[in-house]
Amino acid sequence: MAAKAYLEQLRKSIDAGREAQIKTLRELIGIESVAEYQEGEMPFGEGVQKAFDYMMALGESMGFTTFRAGGYGGHIQMDAEDPEAETLAIICHLDTVPAGDGWSHDPFGCEEEDGFFYGRGVSDDKGPCVAALYAMKAVRDSGVPLKRSVRLILGLDEEGDWKGMEAYRKACDPPDLGFTPDADFPVIRGEKGIMVFDIAKKFSRIGADAGLRLIKLEGGTAVNMVPGRARALLRADNPKLYEKVQLREESWPATDPCRIRTRRTGKSLEVAAVGQPAHGAHPQDGRNAVTALMAFLEDLPLSSEDAAEFIHFYNTCIGSELDGSSLGCRLEDAVSGTTVVNVGLAEINREAARITINVRYPISATAAQIYQGMMPLLEAHGLGIVKGKDEKPICFDEEDPLVKTLMAVYAEHTGDVGSAPIITAGGTYARAFDNVVAFGALFPGDPDLMHQRDERMPVARFFQQTAIYADAIYRLAAREENAS
């Protein structure tokens, strides 16, 4: 069959399965699947396991073979005729970040309004996962002979520590090439390094009970999200100290993008900051509520010198900067730009303080350089550092055959021949295997609401990406005489 005729057949197959595809998306979005690490047969919690079981059962009902690495992930596979054939992987994840609040639609309802599907995970990454599965089905239903098996790999804690992918890799041979629909179109040819660490301080000086005591401060829900909310609980024996806090609230600039509200709760006073959540790779798209709350507390007469000093460190060395300049860790290269810094979590109590930071560093840099740059400053402030994960950067040449093929697929379906492959601050499962890049599913110019309230995807884009992924499978996995 000629390539053009075959692609038209793919489109007809996708159109015929629209209602089934929408039904699958709604049912999958309806499963709340934030990874919660635990022992036992469901290592990432009941919700993630339910989403995994749902997709595996659906794949089996479609006639595909499946593989499980226990409760740590698995894949749905369309087999080539040759059992020794290479494997093309499409790597997705079923876990999401927490929904948070402030939605105008049910985050688990997958409601359709004004041409959009709304729901947590509809873009990141359940929607693209469903699109990839139905793309596989369209290719299978066409009967085109395959030179490569096609494997839809289902990750279960991509938003966390990747323990599931680590277990899957140990249990199954790696694919030969692939793509992950978990970023942007046209093609992500490079990803900055990603590291996570804590800056912490144990308090040695107990503040006087007669002062304004910071009982606790907490903010953020995930390190790779810009915190949309943060709160502090203050207590004072002298009610006039509360008046100073409330005067500070009244003088808070009306133009500030973060709102500050105070309210009495029993004998205490709660201070709440409301910002705008966003993906930690793009903190400029959000408004960090932790940063706003720290700035608010700076001028208050806190009884604990240790707490006051930690807050001052935050405001002077981190604050609203997003490139790490004042923290001593700003790096830059011509290919991937500057360091990106996001404070995702914060906690202060009467004994200690801790902030968890997510840094995206340039492709030419290393995590060791980031730590080396910060240490003199941290030591001067008497602060400690707890090192967490470090995901090394990846980069493909623009002339790489995989990159060129996927760029051609994208251009064929969109008419966009001007866009170039991207280097991003985001992190995907492309790092988990060799010869894998991120490919969609966010189109240029469309709003990026991943990790934000009212996450949504245009209905038309949902089916457009399905066609794109079907074509990509066709070109990368079909026999040369068919895919030419």
C-alpha positions as CSV (number, residue, x, y, z in Angstrom):
1,M,0.0,0.0,0.0
2,A,1.4,3.5,-0.9
3,A,2.4,5.6,2.1
4,K,-0.2,8.3,1.5
5,A,-3.0,5.9,1.1
6,Y,-1.9,4.1,4.3
7,L,-1.8,7.4,6.3
8,E,-5.3,8.2,5.1
9,Q,-6.4,4.7,6.3
10,L,-4.8,5.5,9.7
11,R,-6.8,8.7,10.0
12,K,-10.0,6.9,9.2
13,S,-9.3,4.3,11.8
14,I,-8.6,7.0,14.4
15,D,-11.8,8.9,13.5
16,A,-13.8,5.7,13.8
17,G,-12.5,5.1,17.3
18,R,-13.1,8.6,18.6
19,E,-15.8,7.7,21.1
20,A,-13.9,4.8,22.5
21,Q,-10.7,6.9,22.8
22,I,-12.7,9.6,24.7
23,K,-14.2,7.0,27.0
24,T,-10.8,5.7,27.8
25,L,-9.4,9.1,28.5
26,R,-12.3,10.0,30.9
27,E,-12.0,6.7,32.8
28,L,-8.3,7.1,33.2
29,I,-8.5,10.7,34.3
30,G,-11.1,9.6,36.8
31,I,-8.5,7.6,38.6
32,E,-6.6,9.8,41.1
33,S,-3.0,8.5,40.7
34,V,-0.5,10.5,42.8
35,A,2.4,8.2,43.6
36,E,2.6,7.4,47.4
37,Y,5.6,5.2,48.2
38,Q,4.8,2.3,50.4
39,E,5.7,-1.3,51.0
40,G,3.8,-4.3,49.6
41,E,2.2,-5.2,46.2
42,M,1.3,-1.6,45.4
43,P,4.6,0.2,45.9
44,F,3.1,3.5,44.6
45,G,-0.3,3.4,46.2
46,E,-3.7,2.2,45.3
47,G,-4.5,5.0,42.9
48,V,-1.4,4.4,40.7
49,Q,-2.0,0.7,40.8
50,K,-5.6,1.1,39.7
51,A,-4.5,3.2,36.7
52,F,-1.9,0.7,35.8
53,D,-4.3,-2.2,36.0
54,Y,-6.8,-0.3,34.0
55,M,-4.4,0.3,31.1
56,M,-2.9,-3.2,31.1
57,A,-6.4,-4.7,31.0
58,L,-7.3,-2.4,28.1
59,G,-4.2,-3.3,26.2
60,E,-5.0,-7.0,26.6
61,S,-8.6,-6.5,25.5
62,M,-7.2,-4.9,22.3
63,G,-5.2,-8.1,21.6
64,F,-1.8,-6.8,22.6
65,T,0.7,-8.8,24.7
66,T,1.6,-7.3,28.1
67,F,4.4,-7.5,30.6
68,R,4.5,-6.6,34.3
69,A,7.5,-5.9,36.4
70,G,5.5,-6.6,39.5
71,G,3.7,-3.5,40.7
72,Y,6.5,-1.3,39.4
73,G,5.4,-0.8,35.8
74,G,5.2,-2.8,32.6
75,H,4.4,-2.5,28.9
76,I,1.8,-3.2,26.3
77,Q,3.3,-4.6,23.1
78,M,2.4,-5.0,19.4
79,D,4.7,-7.8,18.2
80,A,6.5,-7.8,14.9
81,E,6.5,-10.9,12.7
82,D,10.1,-11.7,13.7
83,P,10.4,-12.5,17.4
84,E,14.0,-11.3,17.3
85,A,13.0,-7.9,15.8
86,E,14.2,-4.7,17.3
87,T,11.8,-2.7,19.6
88,L,10.4,0.8,19.2
89,A,9.3,2.1,22.6
90,I,6.7,4.8,23.4
91,I,7.3,5.7,27.1
92,C,4.5,7.2,29.1
93,H,3.6,7.6,32.8
94,L,0.4,7.2,34.7
95,D,1.2,9.0,37.9
96,T,0.4,12.7,38.2
97,V,1.2,15.6,40.6
98,P,-1.5,16.4,43.1
99,A,-4.5,18.2,41.7
100,G,-4.4,21.0,44.2
101,D,-7.3,23.4,44.6
102,G,-8.8,26.4,42.7
103,W,-10.1,24.4,39.7
104,S,-13.1,25.6,37.8
105,H,-13.7,22.0,36.6
106,D,-13.6,18.7,38.4
107,P,-9.9,17.7,38.1
108,F,-11.0,14.0,37.8
109,G,-14.1,14.5,35.7
110,C,-12.4,15.0,32.3
111,E,-15.1,17.6,31.5
112,E,-15.4,18.9,27.9
113,E,-16.1,22.6,27.5
114,D,-15.4,25.1,24.8
115,G,-13.3,22.6,22.8
116,F,-11.1,21.5,25.7
117,F,-10.8,18.4,27.9
118,Y,-10.1,19.4,31.6
119,G,-8.5,17.2,34.1
120,R,-5.3,16.4,36.1
121,G,-3.1,14.4,33.7
122,V,-5.0,15.2,30.5
123,S,-1.7,16.7,29.2
124,D,0.8,15.2,31.6
125,D,0.8,12.4,30.8
126,K,-2.4,10.3,30.7
127,G,-3.8,12.0,27.6
128,P,-0.7,11.4,25.5
129,C,-0.6,7.8,26.9
130,V,-4.1,7.1,25.7
131,A,-3.3,8.7,22.3
132,A,-0.3,6.5,21.9
133,L,-2.3,3.3,22.7
134,Y,-4.9,4.2,20.1
135,A,-2.2,5.0,17.6
136,M,-0.8,1.5,18.1
137,K,-4.3,0.1,17.6
138,A,-4.8,2.1,14.4
139,V,-1.5,0.7,13.1
140,R,-2.3,-2.8,14.1
141,D,-5.8,-2.7,12.6
142,S,-4.3,-1.5,9.3
143,G,-2.4,-4.8,9.0
144,V,0.8,-3.2,7.9
145,P,3.8,-5.6,8.4
146,L,6.2,-4.5,11.1
147,K,10.0,-4.6,11.1
148,R,10.1,-3.6,14.8
149,S,7.8,-4.5,17.7
150,V,6.1,-1.5,19.3
151,R,6.1,-1.3,23.0
152,L,4.0,1.2,25.1
153,I,6.0,1.4,28.4
154,L,3.9,2.5,31.4
155,G,5.9,4.3,34.1
156,L,4.3,4.7,37.5
157,D,6.4,7.3,39.4
158,E,7.8,9.7,36.8
159,E,6.8,12.7,39.0
160,G,8.8,11.1,41.9
161,D,12.0,9.1,42.2
162,W,11.7,6.8,39.1
163,K,12.0,3.7,41.3
164,G,9.4,2.0,39.0
165,M,11.4,2.6,35.9
166,E,14.6,1.4,37.6
167,A,12.8,-1.9,38.5
168,Y,11.4,-2.2,35.0
169,R,14.8,-1.8,33.4
170,K,16.1,-4.6,35.5
171,A,13.3,-6.9,34.6
172,C,13.1,-6.3,30.8
173,D,15.5,-5.8,27.9
174,P,15.8,-2.2,26.8
175,P,14.2,-0.9,23.6
176,D,16.4,-0.1,20.6
177,L,14.9,3.4,20.1
178,G,11.8,5.3,21.0
179,F,10.1,8.5,22.1
180,T,8.2,9.7,25.1
181,P,5.1,11.9,24.6
182,D,5.6,13.9,27.7
183,A,6.9,17.3,26.7
184,D,6.6,19.6,23.6
185,F,6.5,19.4,19.9
186,P,8.3,19.4,17.5
187,V,11.1,17.3,19.1
188,I,13.0,17.7,22.4
189,R,16.6,16.9,21.4
190,G,18.1,17.9,24.7
191,E,17.2,18.1,28.4
192,K,19.0,20.0,31.1
193,G,20.3,18.1,34.1
194,I,17.9,17.9,37.0
195,M,18.9,17.8,40.7
196,V,17.1,17.9,44.0
197,F,18.5,18.8,47.3
198,D,17.5,20.2,50.7
199,I,19.0,23.2,52.5
200,A,18.5,22.7,56.2
201,K,19.3,24.2,59.6
202,K,18.7,22.8,63.1
203,F,17.9,25.5,65.6
204,S,20.0,25.9,68.7
205,R,18.5,29.0,70.1
206,I,14.9,28.8,71.5
207,G,13.0,32.0,71.1
208,A,11.5,33.7,74.1
209,D,7.9,32.6,74.8
210,A,7.0,36.2,75.2
211,G,7.7,37.1,71.6
212,L,6.0,36.3,68.3
213,R,6.6,32.6,67.9
214,L,6.7,30.9,64.5
215,I,5.1,27.6,65.4
216,K,5.3,26.2,61.9
217,L,5.5,27.1,58.3
218,E,4.7,24.8,55.4
219,G,4.3,25.2,51.7
220,G,4.3,23.2,48.4
221,T,3.1,19.8,47.4
222,A,5.8,18.5,45.1
223,V,9.4,19.6,44.5
224,N,8.8,19.9,40.7
225,M,5.9,22.3,41.2
226,V,5.9,26.0,42.0
227,P,4.0,26.1,45.3
228,G,0.6,27.7,44.9
229,R,0.0,27.9,48.6
230,A,2.0,28.3,51.8
231,R,1.0,29.0,55.4
232,A,2.6,30.0,58.7
233,L,1.2,29.7,62.2
234,L,2.2,32.4,64.6
235,R,1.5,32.6,68.3
236,A,1.9,35.4,70.9
237,D,0.9,36.0,74.4
238,N,0.6,39.7,73.7
239,P,-2.3,40.3,71.2
240,K,-0.7,43.6,70.2
241,L,1.9,41.5,68.3
242,Y,-0.9,40.2,66.1
243,E,-1.7,43.8,65.2
244,K,1.7,44.3,63.8
245,V,1.2,41.2,61.5
246,Q,-2.2,42.5,60.4
247,L,-0.7,46.0,59.7
248,R,1.9,44.2,57.5
249,E,-1.0,42.5,55.7
250,E,-2.7,45.8,55.1
251,S,0.5,47.3,53.6
252,W,1.2,44.3,51.3
253,P,1.3,45.7,47.8
254,A,-1.9,45.3,45.9
255,T,0.1,44.8,42.8
256,D,1.9,41.8,44.2
257,P,0.8,38.7,42.2
258,C,0.7,36.7,45.5
259,R,-2.1,37.4,48.0
260,I,-1.5,37.4,51.7
261,R,-4.3,36.8,54.2
262,T,-4.3,36.5,58.0
263,R,-6.9,35.0,60.3
264,R,-7.2,34.1,64.0
265,T,-7.4,30.4,64.7
266,G,-7.8,29.8,68.4
267,K,-4.9,31.4,70.2
268,S,-2.8,31.6,67.1
269,L,-2.7,33.7,63.9
270,E,-2.5,32.0,60.6
271,V,-0.8,33.8,57.7
272,A,-1.6,32.3,54.3
273,A,0.0,33.1,50.9
274,V,-1.7,32.2,47.7
275,G,0.3,32.2,44.5
276,Q,0.1,30.5,41.1
277,P,1.3,26.9,40.7
278,A,3.3,25.9,37.6
279,H,5.8,23.3,36.4
280,G,9.1,23.5,38.3
281,A,10.9,23.5,34.9
282,H,9.2,26.8,34.1
283,P,8.9,28.7,37.4
284,Q,8.5,32.0,35.5
285,D,5.0,30.8,34.6
286,G,4.0,30.7,38.3
287,R,4.1,32.7,41.4
288,N,5.8,31.0,44.4
289,A,3.7,31.2,47.5
290,V,6.6,30.2,49.7
291,T,8.7,33.1,48.4
292,A,5.8,35.5,49.1
293,L,5.4,34.2,52.6
294,M,9.1,34.4,53.4
295,A,9.1,38.0,52.2
296,F,6.1,38.8,54.4
297,L,7.7,37.3,57.5
298,E,11.0,39.2,57.0
299,D,9.9,42.4,58.8
300,L,8.1,40.7,61.7
301,P,9.6,40.6,65.2
302,L,10.0,36.8,65.5
303,S,11.2,35.5,68.8
304,S,13.5,32.8,67.3
305,E,16.7,34.3,66.0
306,D,17.5,31.1,64.1
307,A,14.1,31.2,62.3
308,A,14.6,34.9,61.5
309,E,18.1,34.3,60.1
310,F,16.9,31.4,57.9
311,I,14.1,33.5,56.5
312,H,16.6,36.4,55.9
313,F,18.9,33.9,54.1
314,Y,16.0,32.8,51.9
315,N,15.0,36.4,51.0
316,T,18.5,37.6,50.2
317,C,20.0,34.5,48.6
318,I,17.0,33.0,46.9
319,G,14.0,35.2,46.9
320,S,12.3,35.6,43.5
321,E,15.5,34.9,41.5
322,L,15.1,31.9,39.2
323,D,18.6,31.4,38.0
324,G,20.5,30.9,41.2
325,S,22.7,34.1,40.9
326,S,22.6,35.1,44.6
327,L,22.7,31.4,45.7
328,G,26.1,31.1,43.9
329,C,24.9,28.4,41.4
330,R,24.2,30.3,38.2
331,L,25.7,28.5,35.2
332,E,25.1,29.1,31.5
333,D,26.0,27.7,28.1
334,A,25.1,28.8,24.6
335,V,23.1,25.7,23.8
336,S,20.8,25.3,26.8
337,G,20.9,28.7,28.6
338,T,21.0,29.3,32.4
339,T,20.4,27.4,35.5
340,V,16.7,27.3,36.6
341,V,16.0,27.2,40.3
342,N,12.6,26.3,41.9
343,V,11.9,26.1,45.6
344,G,9.2,23.4,45.7
345,L,8.8,22.6,49.4
346,A,9.4,24.4,52.6
347,E,9.0,23.5,56.3
348,I,9.9,25.4,59.4
349,N,9.1,24.5,63.0
350,R,10.5,25.4,66.4
351,E,13.4,23.0,66.0
352,A,14.5,23.2,62.4
353,A,14.0,24.6,58.9
354,R,14.2,22.9,55.5
355,I,13.6,23.9,51.9
356,T,13.7,21.5,49.0
357,I,15.0,22.9,45.8
358,N,14.8,21.6,42.2
359,V,17.6,22.9,39.9
360,R,17.7,22.4,36.2
361,Y,21.4,22.9,35.1
362,P,22.9,23.5,31.6
363,I,23.8,20.6,29.4
364,S,27.5,21.4,29.7
365,A,27.5,21.6,33.5
366,T,27.4,19.1,36.4
367,A,25.7,18.8,39.7
368,A,29.1,19.0,41.4
369,Q,29.6,22.5,40.0
370,I,26.2,23.5,41.4
371,Y,27.1,22.3,44.9
372,Q,30.6,23.8,44.7
373,G,29.1,27.2,43.8
374,M,26.7,27.2,46.8
375,M,28.9,25.7,49.6
376,P,30.8,28.9,50.6
377,L,27.5,30.8,51.0
378,L,25.8,28.0,52.9
379,E,28.8,27.5,55.2
380,A,28.8,31.3,55.9
381,H,25.2,31.0,57.1
382,G,25.7,27.9,59.1
383,L,23.4,25.8,56.8
384,G,23.6,22.2,55.8
385,I,22.8,20.5,52.5
386,V,21.2,17.1,51.9
387,K,21.9,15.8,48.4
388,G,19.1,14.1,46.5
389,K,18.8,12.9,43.0
390,D,20.8,14.0,40.0
391,E,19.6,13.2,36.5
392,K,22.3,13.9,34.0
393,P,21.5,16.0,31.0
394,I,21.0,14.5,27.5
395,C,21.5,15.9,24.1
396,F,21.0,14.7,20.5
397,D,22.4,16.2,17.3
398,E,19.8,17.9,15.1
399,E,20.9,15.5,12.3
400,D,20.3,12.4,14.4
401,P,18.2,10.0,12.3
402,L,15.5,9.6,15.1
403,V,15.3,13.4,15.5
404,K,15.0,14.0,11.7
405,T,12.3,11.3,11.3
406,L,10.2,12.7,14.1
407,M,10.6,16.3,12.8
408,A,9.4,15.1,9.4
409,V,6.3,13.5,10.9
410,Y,5.5,16.6,12.9
411,A,5.9,18.9,9.8
412,E,3.7,16.6,7.7
413,H,0.8,16.8,10.2
414,T,1.1,20.5,11.1
415,G,2.6,22.3,8.2
416,D,5.1,23.8,10.6
417,V,8.4,23.7,8.8
418,G,10.0,26.6,10.7
419,S,10.3,25.2,14.2
420,A,13.6,23.6,15.2
421,P,14.3,20.8,17.7
422,I,14.2,22.1,21.3
423,I,16.4,21.9,24.4
424,T,14.3,22.1,27.5
425,A,14.6,22.4,31.3
426,G,12.0,19.7,31.6
427,G,12.8,16.1,32.5
428,T,11.3,13.0,30.8
429,Y,11.8,9.3,30.6
430,A,14.0,9.9,27.6
431,R,16.8,9.8,30.2
432,A,15.9,6.2,31.1
433,F,17.0,4.6,27.9
434,D,19.5,5.2,25.1
435,N,18.3,6.5,21.7
436,V,15.0,8.0,23.1
437,V,13.8,11.6,22.7
438,A,10.7,13.5,23.9
439,F,8.1,14.1,21.2
440,G,5.1,16.2,22.1
441,A,2.4,16.4,23.1
442,L,2.2,20.1,23.7
443,F,2.0,22.1,20.5
444,P,3.8,25.4,20.0
445,G,1.6,28.3,21.0
446,D,-0.8,26.2,23.1
447,P,-1.1,27.1,26.8
448,D,1.1,25.0,29.0
449,L,-1.0,24.1,32.1
450,M,0.9,21.0,33.2
451,H,1.1,20.9,37.0
452,Q,-1.3,23.8,37.2
453,R,-5.0,24.2,38.1
454,D,-7.4,23.7,35.2
455,E,-4.9,21.5,33.2
456,R,-6.5,21.1,29.8
457,M,-6.0,19.9,26.3
458,P,-7.8,21.0,23.1
459,V,-10.0,18.2,21.9
460,A,-8.7,18.6,18.4
461,R,-5.2,18.3,19.6
462,F,-6.0,15.0,21.3
463,F,-6.8,13.4,18.0
464,Q,-4.1,15.2,16.1
465,Q,-1.4,13.8,18.4
466,T,-2.9,10.4,18.0
467,A,-2.5,10.7,14.2
468,I,1.0,12.0,14.7
469,Y,2.0,9.1,16.9
470,A,0.4,6.6,14.5
471,D,2.5,8.0,11.7
472,A,5.6,8.0,13.8
473,I,5.0,4.3,14.6
474,Y,4.5,3.7,10.9
475,R,7.7,5.4,9.8
476,L,9.9,3.9,12.5
477,A,8.4,0.4,12.8
478,A,6.9,-0.6,9.4
479,R,8.9,-2.5,6.8
480,E,10.8,-0.1,4.5
481,E,8.7,-1.1,1.5
482,N,5.6,0.1,3.4
483,A,7.0,3.2,5.1
484,S,8.8,4.7,2.1
